[in-house]
Amino acid sequence: TSSAVFALALFGTMAALSRRFNPLVMSLVLVLVAAVPVVLIQRWSWWSYHMLLIAVPLSVLASLTWPVTVQKVAVRLNRPLTTREKWVALLVALAMFLPVIAHGTNAYLRLASHRLGITPEDRAAARLETGRAYEVAAAETNWLHQEAARLGPIFVAGDPLFHTLSGRPMCTAIHGWSLELITPHLWEVLLDQLSVAHPVYVYIDQSYADLIDQQLPAFRRWLTRDYFELRHSANGTWYEKK
């Protein structure tokens, strides 16, 4: 699907600029030219979120192919397209985006199987079918809804879905997601914020355990001094304030 959008954007740009200078098209091209180096210089290039930088200009440029294609086909036929021919062309265009359409349809069908998410329970059940991230977050945070759990904010070195499903707010301005990308200075700021906030529970995702042990000894010392291990699973470890 991405390849199809890129190809359509290239065709739409060439077709639009071949007729006359178009300030909008040139502006979109310049946005793409500026966005590509930004993606390439990232530490984690081609991360899926980086594609959002080019999604809008690519989509607009790709949309220019439809009127140009209709016009060129009509010229070759030396007559306007019939309604049937327009429908065929539209179906061909939709077929190019069939993976996206199928994915969206599948998502809505899953939602429909849970009464379109009318109640909070229906929405919670539908979320569990959207992927493993929701399953893990739900399994790891269910105990926080029990009466025995202490009240208060938590810190999660991992998926922010833990905050959503547990109903527990963040205790710091700097979140615990993508810790491998933050600078040493921000780590110091984060540790200062945690020392002031005193979250009742801290969760360390298993994928961050080695990073913290090897690169962030100050964080590990703070955690060992003020917290004790409460529960552990293959996904990560919960710590409770002493």
N, C-alpha and C positions, 0 to 999 in steps of 0.2 A: 504494500500500500504506500509506503514512504517513497519507494522508487517511482511509482506512478505519479505521486504528487510532484516530485522533483521534475519529472519529465514534462508534466503538464505546465508547471511553472516556467520552465525553460521555453516551451513552445509559446505560451501566452506572452512572455516578455518579448520574444523575437517578433511575434505577430503584431503586438501593439506598437513597438518601436519602428517597425518597418514602414508603417503608414505615416507617422508624424511623431514629433517629440512630445512625450507625455510626462509632465512633471511628477504625477503620482507614481507611474511605473518606475521612473528613475529613482524616486525617493525610496521605494520598496527595495529596489536593487541595491541601493547604498546601505540600507538597513541590513540586508543579507551579507554584504561585503564586510560590514563592521562586526556582525554577529559571529561569523565563522571563526575569525582569529580569537575571539573571546572564548569560544568553546575549545579551540585547540590548545590554548595556553593553560587550561585548567589542569589541576593535578589529576583529576579523574575525568579525562576527556570522553565524550560521547555518553555521558550519563544521561539517562532518558529525560530528566528535567531540563537539560540544556537545550533540548529540541524546542522547548517553548519559546526560545528567543527567535527562532526562525519560522515558527508555525503560522503566525498571522501573515507576514509578507508572502510566504510560500502559498498559502491558501488563496489570498487575493489574486496573486499572479496566475495561479492555476485556474481560477474562475474566468479569466479572460479568454480561455481557449474556446468556451462554448459559443459566444457570438461570432468569433472569428471562424470557427469550424463550420457553423451553419452558413455563414456568408460565402465561404470558399466552395462548399459543396453546392450551394445554389447557383453560383457562377458557372461551375463545371457542368451542371445539369442544364444551364441556361434557362432555368425557371425556378420559382420559389419551391421550397420543400413542401410536400404534402403533409397532412397531419400524421399519416401512418409513418412516413419517413422520419419525422421529428420524434415520434415515439420510439422507433427503432434506435435512433441516435441516443436518446435519453437512456434507454435500457442498456446500451453498450457502455455509456458513461457510468451508470450505476454498478455495472458488473465489475468495473475497475476498483470500486470501493466496497466490493462485497465483503471482504474480511472485516472492515469497520462496521458495516451495517449488521453483519451476522453477530458480531460481538455485542453491539448495543441491543439487538433484539433478544439475545440470550440473557442479558442482564435484566431486561424488563420482564421476560418470562419467569425468571427466578423470583422477581419481586411479586409478580402476579400470583405465584404459588403460595405466597404468604399474605394474601388478601390486600395486595398493593401497599403493604406497610401502614395500614390504617392505625394500628395501636403500637405503643412502644414495644410490646412483646413481639409483634409481627416484624417490626423493623429490626429488632435484635436478632431474630431468627434468620432473616434475610441476609443480614451482614455476615453471619457465620458461613454463608455459602459463597461469599465473594472471594475468598482466598485464605491462605494459611495465616496471614498476618492477624486477621480478626480472631481466628481460632486460638492462636497462641496468646494474644492479648486477653481474651476472655478467660482462658484457662488459668492464666497467671494472676488475674486480678479479682476473680470471683470471691476469694476469701476476704477481700477488703470490704465487702458488703455485709459481712457478719458482725453481730453485735460485739464480739470479743475484740475486733480490730480497733486500734486506737484512731481517733479522729485527727484530722490535720492534713496539710499538704504533703506531697511526696516528691522525690526526685527520681527520675527514670533515665538512666544511661542506656537508652534504647528507643524503641518505637513509641512515638507520642500517642498512639492509640491506647496505651495503658492509661493515660490521663482521661481520655474520652470514656472508656468503658468502666473505669473505676469511679468516675465522678470526682476524683481528687485533683485539685488545681496544681499548677506548677508553683514551685516555691522560689524560683530564680528567674531573672530576666533572660538568661542564656539557657536554652533548652539542651537536653541531653542526646539529641539526635545528630548523627554524623560527627561524632567527637573527633574522629581521625582528621577532620578538615580544619578544626579551629586552631588558632595560633597559640604559642606558649603564653603570650600576654593574656589572651582570653581565658586560658586555663587558670591563671592566677586570679582573674576577676571572678570566674565561676566559683573557685574555691572560697574566696572571700564572701561571696553571696551565700554559699551553703553554710558557712560558719555563722552567719547572722540569722539565716532562715531556720536552721535546725529542723529539717523535715523529719517527720515521725518515722518514715520508711524510705529506704533507698534501694532501688533496683539496679543491678548491673547485668546487662545482657551478656551472654556467654561470649559473643563476638568481640566484646570490649574488655574482657577480663585480662587477656595478655597485654593489650595496649596499655591498660592502666598499670599493670605490674612492671612493665618494661620502660615506659616513657613518662609515667606520672606518679612517681613515688610519694610526692606530697599529698596527692589525693588518697592514695592507699593508706598513708599514715593517719590522715584525718578519719578515714572510714574505720580503721582498726581501733583508733582511740575512742571514738564516740559511739560506735555501733557494734552490734553483735549479729552473727549470721542467724537468720530466722528460719529460712526455708530455701531449699535448693532443688533445681530441676535441670534437665538437659538444656533448657532455654536460657536460664540465668539464675541469679541468686538475689534473694530479698534480705535486707538488713534492717534491723529495728534499733531505734535510738536507745542507748543505755539509760 
